[in-house]
Structures are given as C-alpha cells and as structure tokens.
Amino acid sequence: MQLSLVGQTWVRYDENNPGTTVFGTPQAHTFDIGIRRWRMALYSQFTNRVFVFTQFGMNNFSSSSKQFQGFFVHDAYAEYAIHTKGLSIGAGLSGWNGLSRYASPSVGTIMTLDAPLYQQVTNGVNDQFLRKLSVHFKGKLNKLDYRLAITKPMAVQNAVSPVKPLGFASDFSTEPSTIQGQGYLMWQFFDQESNLTPYTVGSYLGKKKVLNLGAGFIVQPNAMWHLAPDSLTVKTHMMLFGADVFYDAPFNAEKHNAITAYASYHYMNLGPNYLRNTGVMNPGNGTDANGTLNGAGDAFPMVGTGSTIYAQLGYKFKDNLFAKTATLQPFTATQIGLFDALADPMVMAEAGFNLFLTGTHTSKLSMVYQNRPVFSTNVAGVNFQSDRKSMVVMQYQVSF
C-alpha cells in the first residue's frame, strides 16, 4: 500500500482579456494566489493480480472561489490482471483515457507550466477533471503499450463548463449520452515506462532513456448537435484522433543532464464551428460590453473543430548544478490551433524554467511567461485575432 501527495501553489500576474469583470467590477489586471492542485492518492497491489487506486483532491482554489470547498474524488477504480503484463481489466472512475500521452498526465512531473490541456478535450464537460466512468483494458505486448476503454459519459447538465444552448455552432448534446470508445497505443523503443497507473510522466530528469511513438482516438456517436439553416436539429459524432512522439534521454549517464521533447498533431471533429475557451484558475468571472470572444480573465480558444499542433522542449542541466542539490531545467512550448471557427490561427507560446531544489520533482520552483491571443468578432460574424495578452506565473510544488 502506498500514499502519495502533490501540491502546487501559484502566484500570478495576469493581463486580463478585454472587458473582464470580477463580480461585476472591471479589472484589466489581476494579481492572485491560488492552489492549482492539491492531491492525495492511495493505491495498493493486494496480490499480483488485484490493484486498487483512489485519489482525492482539489483544483483551482483562488480568492474568487466559493469558500469551504472540499476535496472530491478524482479516481476510484479496481483492476484484475488476466495476465500480469499482457492484460488487466478494470472498472470505475479513472484516467485510462485515449487520444494522447497528456490526456492523462502525471501532474507532479509536468515539465511546462501545465499539461497541454487541450488534449483533455471533454474535461469538465462530460467527465470529472478528465476522469471517466469506464471499463478499461491495458497491458504491454513486447514494446507495445496499450490502453482501451468503454466509457459512459457524465450528464452535461452537471458540467463545470456549461454547454451553450442549441444553436448554429455545434456543442454537446443534452440528450442522454451514447457510449464513448477510446484508446491509445505507444511503441516504446528504449526504456519501458510503467503502466501501473494511467498517468504519464512529463520529464524523467535524465533517469531514463525513452522514445515513444503514440496514436490514439476518442469517438462517441451523436455526442454533438447544432441547428441547420432551416432550424432543424442535426446530430453529429464526436471524432478525435491524435499522434505524438515523446523523447526523454540523458546526455551523460552520471551527470543526468538531459533533453525532454514532445510533439503532437490532433484532428478533432466536434461538429461545425465548435469552439471552447479555457482559462486555468480563471481570475475573471464575467465580462462587460467590451468583452471579446475569449471571455473573461486568462481564457483563450483552446479546443475546436480542426487541427492542433503542439510542441515542447526542455533541457535539464547536470545534477547538483549549484547549492549541492539543486539543478535547473529551462523549457519552451507552443500550441497552434487551426480551428474552423477562427479566421486566424490560434498561437499560444510560453517559456520558463524549473528549479529543482532537491534535484527531483519533490521540491520544485517554476517560473513561466505565457502569451496568448485575443479573438474578437466583426460585424460580418468573422472571428479574428485582435490583440495579445500575457501572464507570469510562479509555482511552488511539493510531491512525494
């Protein structure tokens, strides 16, 4: 039996999107302090065939949050190994998701400020912070690591991110959900990664040599709907596909200086002109007459029907670079969205560094600068880029 904990606290300065309000008061800039994540996980390998995993925690608790928010269940599932490596079958609330590597990230090992959240396409819509009620199948066949799941999506009427009323742009249907199928396959060329839990490592800090090619999917019949020009309701399938490559390797086996690189391509079909703005621990909760397509605070169009390209690159200096135990990892990342609903590409860029105070993810101080686009809608109904805004975040993480 093992207990683990991850805590991440943010101190942030944000240039808010135009028209942002906080409880009705206009606010062009925000300085805030918040708990991005606080998680506790308990898991046990009762026998060589029976595994149980439970995780509790909270996300995005800031000065604008409702007080006395409690922990909630993230994961609650059990597995039985038909074959100790080749096939395990499990059921419950879990992150055994398809599509991509970072559809289920190990949050304590993320290299960049945050995981590429667009890969968690339905986060807060018909799942619980990426976790889904599923029957899953996982295993390793030689160098092939696979996961497949049959999922019953949660009711969108209870979504944290409310869906829009039925209109000409596609959104999630409020009718009872159909079954969702998903899977992700990785060919692991060098060192093998653990698949004890669904959560994939962001950086091994020079302790492994990993090269993985992956491909995945999520499909759900009649998940979306929109109005046709004649005002008839049209139902469409949600079809998401992705391919990615992950490389993490040391330059020197003794010094553990290392490179971490990741790149992915996704094609997402969520119906005509589907677009979703996301703002992490959003400092704004409303907009006035000056509001834009982005909405409040730090939100920007992160998910949409169309193609998305993402890449990140980091370099970890040798162990014990300074102060006997500390070392440094600068990084950069970008997301490019070519969405049907936007006339211009959506380009988000960020750069920063991780200071590993103990040489590992156990005690980590991070700084990052992120720049995002702002989109507006003209009189012809065209969504175009009208501005750019930035934010600076300092994060302190503890984990064990």
N, C-alpha and C positions, 0 to 999 in steps of 0.2 A: 504494500500500500504506500502511496506517495502523495504528498501535498506540495503544490506549487503556488506561487503568488507573483503577480505582475502589477506594478503601479506606475502610472505615467501622469505627471502633472505638467500642465502648460502655463507659461507666462507669455502673453501675446500682445502685439500691437498690430491693429488691422486698419487699412484704408477701406472703409465700408463701401458697398455698392451705392450708386446714386439713389437718393430717396429713402435710405434706410431709416427706420424708426425703432426705438426701444420703448415699448409700452406707450406708443403714441408720440414720443418726443424725438424729433430728428437728431440723428447722430452720424456725423461724417467720419469720425474716427473712434476707435474703441481700444482701450487698454483693459485686458481682463486676465483673470487667473481661473483655471479650471482643472478638473480631474478628467483627463481624456479617457483613461481606462483604469479600473481597479478590479482585478480578477483573482479568484481563488479556485483552484482545481484540485479535485481529489479523484485518484484513479487507482485501480487495483487489478492485478493479474492473479485472480483467485487460484486458477490452475493454469496449465499450459494451453488450455482451450477457452477459458472463460475470462473475459475482460469487461470491466465496468468503468465508465468515465462520467464524472459530474463536474460542472463548472458553474460558479455563481459570480456575479459581478455587477458593476455599474459602468455606464458610459456617459461622457459629455455632460458632466455636472458643473455648472457655472453659476455666476451670480444671477443669471436670468432664469435659472431652473426653479421648479417648484421645490419647496423645502421638504425635508424629511423623505427624500427619495430613498428607497431601499434597494438592496441587491435583488436581482431577479435571476432566474435560471437561464443560463446560456446553453449548456449541454446536459443531457440526461439520456444515456443510451447504454446498451449492453451488447456484447458480441460473443459469438461462439465460433471457434476455429474448426472448420471441417478438415482442413489441412493446415498445419501450424504456420506455413508460409504462403501456400498457394491460394487459400480461400478462407475468408472469415465472413460470416453473415451477422449483421447487427440490425437493431431497430431502436427508434426513439427520436429524440431531438438532438441533431448532430450537425457538424460541419462537413460531412462527407459529400462535398459538392462537386459538380462537374465544371466544365468550361476552361479553367486556367489554374496555374500554380497559386496565384494570390486570391483566388476565390475563397480560400481558407488559409489565411496567413497565420504564422506563429507571431503574435503581436510583440512578444518580448525580444524578437530577433530581427525586426524590421530594420532595414538599412536607412531608408529615406524617412522623412518626417512621418509619413503614414504609408500604409499599403496603397497600391493603386485601386482605390475604392470602386472605380467603375466596373471592375471585374466582379464585384458583389452586386450584380445588376438589380436584384429584387430586394436588397437589404432594406428592411423596414416597411416593405410593401406587402408581400405575402410570405415573409419569413421573419424570424426573430434574430435581428442583428446577424444575418447570413445563415443562422442555423435553421434547419428544416426538419419537419416530421417525415422521416424516411425509413425505408428498409434499404440497407446498403450492402454492397458486396465489394470486398477489397482483397488484394493479395499481390504476390510477386511471382512472376514466372520468368526465371533466369534474370535478365536485366530489365524486363518489363514490369513496371509498377502500375497497377490499375485500380480504379475505383468506379463503381457504377451505383446508381441509386434510383429508387422509385419513390416519388415524393407526393404527398398530399399538401398542396399549398394552403396557407392560412387565409382566412377571410380578409379581403382587402378593406372591408368596412371597419376593421380594427387597426388599420395601418397607422404606423407612426408618421409616415409621409403620406398624407391623404391623396387619393387619386382624384383627378378632375372629373367634373360632370361629363356625361356623354356629349361629345362634340365632334367637329370635323377632324381634329387631330386625335390620333389614337391614344388610348390609355387602357389600363387594366379593367377588365370587365368586372362588374359587381355581381354577376350571376354566380351560382355555386361553381367552385373551381373543378377543372378536369385534372387528371393525373399528370404529373410532370416527370419526364425522364431525363437523366443527366449522367455524364461520365467524363472521366479524364484519364488519359494514358500518358505515361512517361517512360521513355527509354533512357536508362541510367548507364552511361558509358563507363564511368570510372567508379568512384566510391558509391556504395549504396546508401540511400537515405532511409531513415526509419519511417515506417508507416504505422507505428503504434497508435498514434492519434492522427486526425485528418490535417493537422496544421503544419504548413510547410515553412522551412527556415528561410529567413531573408539573407543572412550572412553567417558563414561559419568561422569568420575571423582567422582564416588560414589553417584551420584544424582539419579540413577535408579537401579533397580534390574531387569536384563534382562537375559533370557536364551532362545536362538533361535536355532532351527534346520532348516537348509535350504537345498534345492536341486534345481538345475537349468540346463538349456540346451541352446545351440545355434546350429541351423542346417541350412545349405544352400546347396541346390543341385548344383553339378557341379561347386563349387566355386574354386576348385583347379585343377591343371593339372601337368603332367610330361611326360617325354619320356619313353616309354618301351624299352627293349633291342633291339628291331627291329626298333627303332626310330619312331614308331607310337605314336601319341599323345593320352594319356589316361586322361580322366577327372574323378575326384573323388569328393565325397561330403565332406564338412566340417561338422564334428560332434563333438561337445564339450559338456561334461557332468561334473557336479560338485556336491559335497555335503559338507556342512560345519556346524560348531557349533560355536556359539558366546555366551560368558558368561561375564557379567559385573555386579558386585554387591558390595555394601559396607559391610565391616565387622562391622562397628558401624554407626548407622544412624545419630548420632550427629557429630562425628568426620569426617565422609565421607572418611575414609581410605578404599581403595577398590582394588579389583583384576580385571584385564581385561585379558581375554584369548580368543584365536581364533585358530581354526584348520580346515583344509580343505583338500580334496582329489579331484583331477581332472584327468579325462581321456580325452585326446584331440587327435582326428584323423584329421590331416590336410594333409593326403597323405604321401607316402613313404619318410622317412628321412627329413621331413620338419623341419627346424631349423631357429630360429630367434634370433639374438644377439641384445640386447638393452643396451644402455648406457645413463643414465639420465643426461641431460645437458652436453653432452659428451665434455670433454676438448680436445679431439683429433679429427681431421677431415681427417686423411689419414694414410696410412701405407707404409713402405718401404719393402725391400726384407726380413727383419726379422719379418714381420707381421705373426700373427697366425690366427687360426680360429675365435678367438674372435673379430678381427678387432681392431679399434683404441680406445684409451682412456680408459674409465671405462666399456666398453661393455662386456657382457658375455652372454652365451646361456640361455635365459630366458624363451623362449617358444619353444615347439617342439612336434612332434607326440610322444605320450607316456603318462606316468603318472607323476603327480606332487603332492608332499606333501608339505604343508606349515603350520607353526605354529608360534604363537607369544604369549608372556606372559609378563604382566607388573603389577607392584604394586604401587599404589598411597598412599603416606603417608597421615596422617591426615591433615585437613585444618589448615592453619596458623602454619605450622611446624616451620618456622622462619621468621624473618623480618615482623611479624604481618599479612602479607597477603600471603606470598609465600609458596609453597609446592613442593614436588619432586615426580617424577614417573620414576624409572628405568625400563628398558624393555630389552627383547631379542627376536630375531626372526630368523627363518631359512627357506630356500626353498631348497627342494631336487627334482631334475628333473631326471627321468629315461627315457631318450629320445632315440628313435630308432637310431638316427644318431650318438650317442656318445657311445664309448666303456665303459666309466666310468660314474658313477653318477655325476650329477652337484649339488654341495652343496655350497650354499651361506649362510653365517652367519653374524649376526650383533648384536651389543649390545650398549646401550646408556642410556640416561636419558632425561626427560623433566623437566625443571624448570619453574613452573607456577608462574610468578612474581606477578600476581594479584589473584592467586588461580583458574583461569579459563583459557580457551584457548585464551582469549583476548590478553594477552601478554605472550608469551612463548619462552623460550630459550632452544634449544635442542643441544645435542652433541651425535654423534654416530660414532662407528668404524664398518666398513664393510669389510669383507674378501670374495673374490670371486675366482673362479677357472679360469685358463687359459688353453684352449684346443689347441692342435696342431694336424697336420695331418702327419702320417708317409708315407713312400714310398709305403706301401700297401693300402693307402687310408683310414686307420683307424684313427678316431678322438679320441685322448686320452688326459687325463689331464697331462700337462707338467709343470705347475707352479701354484702359487697362488699370487694374488696381493691384496693390501688393500687401503682403503681411509678413511680419517677422515673428518667429516663434522660438522660444527657448523651452526645451523639455528636459525634465529630470526623470529618469527611470530607475526603479529598483525591481529586481526579479531574483527568484531562486526556485 
